[in-house]
């Protein structure tokens, strides 16, 4: 008689078996392709309580168990002002999935919601600074975030449509304010649809963003509200109807930028024009 698997073991098995092609393999691809993890790393896996960061935590756990490259993990949760229900949901999910949490608190939701201009940008910036600081205090040299393939595509389009810039989301970055610290995105090649399928397959329930902006989206009735990211999601959904590979094309394009065809570009914070090299060609 076979041994009954625990809920946590079933979730872990689904990652390796059921979702091997859509989650595990793209995860390993990103780790290797972008050289995200090195021997001796101590990585703070940043958990917001949503589906993306919880899956990231399980992927990093699995990798640590099976990898020949030794590295350490800390599962870091910043409570930016969650209500008691959301805080409890994060803790109960972590217990279910056998994720040992290290929790610290901040007042980021309160501060970010007090501004009318770019509250999401302010919230993300403050979150990252707090996470870097806490991770560094815990002896980590990297923080891992749960941004995925779909985030990469959407961020690129948001920059083009609303920021007047062609700017991607990097798979890893050196911190400018915390020397010696790096940010890595191990889910860089995983599609959001696969994450949703994994969540539903395992009957898991996670919190949403839990901020006031999310509430405004829910109240809008059109699924968009004031969020430009939601607007881009709906646009991509429409484009996929006639071009199923639209997101793959965008993803590949940011890996193959041809500067020779760009009238202007920035590098190292400095702007350059094609005129600088035009007469030399």
C-alpha positions in Angstrom: 0.0 0.0 0.0 1.5 3.3 -1.1 2.2 6.0 1.6 -0.3 8.9 1.7 1.3 12.1 0.6 0.9 15.2 2.7 -0.6 18.4 1.1 2.9 19.9 1.0 4.4 16.8 -0.7 1.6 16.8 -3.2 2.3 20.4 -4.1 6.1 19.7 -4.4 5.4 16.6 -6.6 3.1 18.6 -8.9 6.0 21.1 -9.6 8.3 18.3 -10.6 5.8 16.0 -12.4 2.6 17.8 -13.6 4.2 21.2 -14.2 7.7 20.1 -15.2 7.5 21.5 -18.7 5.7 24.8 -17.8 7.2 25.6 -14.4 10.2 23.6 -13.3 12.1 23.5 -16.6 11.6 27.3 -17.3 12.8 27.9 -13.7 16.0 25.9 -14.2 16.5 27.6 -17.6 16.4 31.0 -16.1 18.7 30.0 -13.2 21.3 28.6 -15.6 20.9 31.1 -18.5 21.3 34.2 -16.4 23.7 32.6 -13.9 21.4 33.6 -10.9 22.9 31.4 -8.2 26.5 30.8 -7.2 28.1 28.6 -4.5 27.9 30.1 -1.1 25.0 32.5 -1.8 22.7 33.3 1.0 19.5 34.3 -0.7 16.5 36.1 0.9 13.4 34.8 -0.9 11.0 37.7 -0.6 7.4 36.6 0.0 4.4 38.9 -0.4 1.9 36.1 0.2 0.7 36.0 -3.4 0.8 33.1 -5.8 4.1 34.2 -7.5 6.2 34.6 -4.4 4.8 31.4 -2.7 5.6 29.4 -5.8 9.1 31.0 -5.9 9.7 29.8 -2.3 8.8 26.2 -3.2 11.0 26.3 -6.4 13.9 27.6 -4.4 13.4 24.9 -1.7 13.3 22.2 -4.4 16.4 23.6 -6.1 18.3 23.7 -2.8 17.5 20.1 -2.1 18.6 18.8 -5.5 21.4 21.2 -6.6 25.0 20.3 -6.5 25.8 24.0 -5.8 25.4 24.6 -2.1 23.5 27.8 -1.1 21.4 29.0 1.8 17.9 30.4 1.9 16.0 32.8 4.1 12.2 33.2 3.5 11.6 36.8 4.2 8.2 38.4 4.6 7.7 42.1 5.0 4.3 43.1 6.5 3.7 46.5 5.0 0.4 46.9 6.8 -1.7 43.8 6.0 -5.0 43.4 7.7 -5.2 40.5 10.2 -7.0 38.2 7.7 -4.2 38.6 5.1 -1.5 38.3 7.6 -3.0 35.0 8.9 -3.5 33.7 5.4 0.2 34.2 4.6 1.2 32.4 7.8 -1.2 29.5 7.3 -0.1 29.0 3.7 3.5 29.0 4.8 2.7 26.3 7.4 0.8 24.2 4.9 3.7 24.5 2.4 6.5 24.0 5.0 8.0 27.4 4.4 9.8 28.7 7.5 9.1 32.5 7.5 11.1 35.4 8.9 8.7 38.3 9.3 9.3 42.0 9.9 6.9 44.9 9.8 6.7 48.3 8.2 4.2 51.1 7.5 4.6 51.2 3.7 0.9 50.8 2.8 0.0 53.8 5.0 2.8 56.0 3.5 2.2 55.0 -0.1 -1.6 55.4 0.1 -1.2 59.0 1.4 0.1 60.1 -2.0 -2.0 60.6 -5.1 0.9 60.5 -7.6 2.3 57.0 -8.4 1.4 55.2 -5.2 2.3 51.8 -6.8 5.8 53.1 -7.8 6.4 54.5 -4.3 5.2 51.3 -2.6 7.4 49.1 -4.8 10.4 51.4 -4.2 9.9 51.4 -0.5 9.3 47.7 -0.3 12.5 46.9 -2.2 14.6 49.2 0.0 13.2 47.6 3.2 13.8 44.1 1.8 17.4 44.9 0.9 18.1 46.4 4.3 16.5 43.5 6.2 18.2 40.8 4.0 21.6 42.5 4.5 21.0 42.5 8.2 20.4 38.7 8.0 23.7 38.1 6.2 22.2 37.6 2.7 24.0 38.7 -0.5 20.9 38.4 -2.8 17.2 38.9 -2.7 15.0 36.8 -5.0 11.7 38.3 -6.3 8.7 36.5 -7.9 8.5 38.5 -11.1 7.7 36.2 -14.0 7.7 36.1 -17.9 4.4 37.9 -18.1 5.7 40.7 -15.8 8.7 41.2 -18.1 6.4 41.6 -21.1 3.9 43.9 -19.4 6.7 46.1 -17.9 8.3 46.5 -21.3 5.0 47.6 -22.9 4.1 50.0 -20.0 7.5 51.7 -20.5 6.9 52.1 -24.2 3.2 53.2 -24.0 3.3 55.4 -20.9 7.0 56.1 -20.1 8.2 57.0 -23.6 11.1 54.5 -23.2 12.2 51.1 -24.4 13.2 49.5 -21.2 13.2 45.9 -20.1 13.1 44.1 -16.7 16.5 42.5 -16.0 16.8 38.9 -14.7 19.4 40.2 -12.2 20.7 43.5 -10.9 23.4 44.9 -8.7 21.9 47.1 -6.0 23.0 50.7 -6.2 22.2 51.6 -2.6 23.2 48.4 -0.9 26.8 47.5 -1.9 27.4 43.8 -2.4 23.7 43.0 -2.7 22.0 41.7 -5.8 18.4 41.2 -6.9 17.5 38.0 -8.9 14.4 36.9 -10.7 14.4 33.1 -10.9 10.9 32.9 -12.4 11.9 35.1 -15.4 10.9 32.4 -17.9 7.7 31.2 -16.3 4.4 32.3 -17.8 1.7 33.6 -15.4 -0.9 31.2 -16.9 1.3 28.3 -15.7 1.4 29.7 -12.2 -2.4 30.1 -12.1 -2.8 26.5 -13.4 -0.5 25.3 -10.6 -2.5 27.2 -8.0 -5.8 25.9 -9.2 -4.5 22.3 -9.6 -3.5 22.2 -5.9 -6.6 24.1 -4.7 -4.4 26.8 -3.1 -5.7 30.2 -2.1 -3.3 33.2 -1.8 -3.8 36.8 -1.0 -3.9 39.5 -3.7 -1.8 42.6 -3.5 -4.0 43.6 -0.5 -3.5 47.3 -1.1 -6.0 50.1 -1.9 -5.1 50.1 -5.6 -6.3 46.5 -5.8 -9.6 47.5 -4.2 -10.1 50.2 -6.8 -9.6 47.6 -9.6 -12.2 45.4 -8.0 -14.6 48.3 -7.6 -14.2 49.5 -11.2 -16.3 46.8 -12.7 -14.2 46.6 -15.9 -11.2 44.7 -14.4 -8.9 47.6 -15.2 -9.6 50.5 -12.9 -6.6 52.9 -12.7 -4.0 50.2 -13.2 -2.0 50.4 -16.4 -0.7 46.9 -15.9 -4.2 45.5 -16.0 -4.9 47.5 -19.1 -1.8 46.0 -20.8 -2.9 42.5 -19.6 -6.2 42.9 -21.4 -4.5 44.2 -24.6 -2.2 41.2 -24.7 -5.1 38.9 -24.2 -6.8 40.4 -27.3 -3.5 40.3 -29.4 -3.1 36.6 -28.5 -6.3 35.8 -30.3 -4.7 36.5 -33.7 -1.0 36.0 -32.7 -0.5 33.3 -30.0 3.2 33.9 -30.0 3.0 37.7 -29.4 4.5 37.5 -25.9 7.3 35.2 -27.0 8.2 37.7 -29.8 8.3 40.6 -27.3 10.4 38.6 -24.9 12.9 37.5 -27.7 13.1 41.1 -28.9 14.5 42.5 -25.7 17.2 39.8 -25.9 18.1 41.0 -29.4 18.1 44.8 -29.4 19.9 46.1 -32.4 21.5 49.5 -31.3 22.6 50.2 -34.8 19.0 50.8 -35.8 18.1 53.0 -32.8 18.2 56.8 -33.2 18.9 57.2 -29.5 19.7 55.1 -26.5 21.0 55.3 -22.9 23.8 53.4 -21.2 25.2 54.0 -17.8 22.7 56.7 -17.3 24.0 58.8 -20.2 22.0 59.5 -23.4 23.5 58.9 -26.8 22.5 59.7 -30.4 23.1 57.8 -33.6 24.7 61.0 -34.9 27.8 60.3 -32.6 28.8 57.5 -34.9 26.9 58.4 -38.1 29.8 60.0 -40.0 32.3 57.4 -38.8 30.3 54.5 -40.4 
